[in-house]
C-alpha cells in the first residue's frame, strides 16, 4: 500500500507540475531554444562526417580489388609500371566479359579548379582511365553528353564536380598542363566519390604530364567477393611484383577515417561547450520554476507528500523541456542541412571530395538523447532544492 501511495503521489505532483509549464512561458521557451541550438549544432556538424563517410562507403565494393604499390596508402603516392599492370591483369579471380577482363589501369593527378561558392581554387582529381573503367564500375552512367573518345583531349565530369566547381559544364573548355580539354559528358555513380572527379583517356594524361607508361592504381572486378584472397595471394606472392591489394570497400573506409575522426572530435567538443551553457540555462529555468512553486510545494509537503514526488516532478519537467528542445533542434538540423551539397579536402588523397550532409536517424536519436541528458542535469540541483525546502518558511508566505 505504501508503494502504491508513493506512486500515486508521484503521478499527481508530476502531472500538476507539467500542467503549470504554460504559466512560465518565457523561461521555458528560453530553455527549450537553448537546448535546441546545441542539438542543432551537434547534429549538423556530425552530419558532415556521416555524409562524407557515406560517400566513400558508397564507392567501395567487396567484389572489386584495388592494387597499389606496396607501402602506398593512397593513389597519389603509388606508382605501377606497364609490366606490373599486365601481370595484374593476368591474375586469377578476375571477372571477364565479352570484351575481356574487367581491369582498369588508372592514373591520378591533381589539378586546380575554382569553387563556385568562393572562387578559390581547390584540388580536384583528374583521373586517366581506359574504356574498361566504365565496365569495372557498372553503376556509373553518362547522364549528359557522351563518353570521351580515346586519344583526344576530352573529359567527362562527375555530377558533384560539375555542381561544385566552375568551368565544368558540358561543352566548356579548360587548360590544364599543356593541353586544352573539352567537357563532352557528365556522369553519375550513385553518389560515390567518383562523382568528385574528372575523367579522361589515360594515354592522353600520361603524355600531358610526362608520366611515360606508368600508372598509379589498378582496379579489378572479381568473380565474387570470395575470389579476393586468391587474387591477392597470386599478386603478393609474385616476386616480379611489389604491390599491396585491398578490397575497394576497405580502401575507402581507411580513406575516410582521418577526416571523420577529426569532424567527430570537433563536433563533440563544440557540442559539449555549448551544452554547458544550455545546462546552466536549464538550471536557471528550473530554479525559477521551483521558486514560483514554493508555496505549492510547501503545501504538498504539509499535506504529507514526501520529497520523492517533488524531486521526480521537477526532473520530469526538465526532461520534457529537454525533449522539446531535442526534437526542435533535430528538426532544424534536418530541414536546414540534410542533403546540402558541399566539398571538402580528403587528407589521404589531398583532393576535394563532393558529398551531401547526412542527418541520419541515428544522429537524430543521439541529439535527442543529448538533449534529455542536458535537461536531466539541469533539473537535478533544483529538484533537490525543492525537496529540501523548509515547509514552515514557505507556508508563512501564504
Secondary structure, DSSP 4 states (H G I P E B T S, - for coil): -HHHHHHHHHHHHHHHHHHTGGGGHHHHHHHHHHHHHHHHHHHHHHHHHHHHHHHHHHH--TTEEEEEETT-SSGGG--B-HHHHHHHHTSTTB-EETTEE-EEEEEEEEEEEEBTTT--EEEEEEEEE-THHHHHSTT-EEEEE-PPPTTSSEEEEEHHHHHHBTT-STT-EEEETTEEEEEEEEEE-TT-GGGG-EEEEHHHHHHHTT-TT-BSEEEEEBSSGGGHHHHHHHHHT-TT--EEEEEHHHHHHHHHHHHHHHHHHHHHHHHHHHHHHHHHHHHHHHHHHHHHTHHHHHHHHHTT--HHHHHHHHHHHHHHHHHHHHHHHHHHHHHHHTT-EEEEEETTTTEEEEEE----HHHHHHHHHHHHHHHHHHHHHHHHHHHT--HHHHHTT-
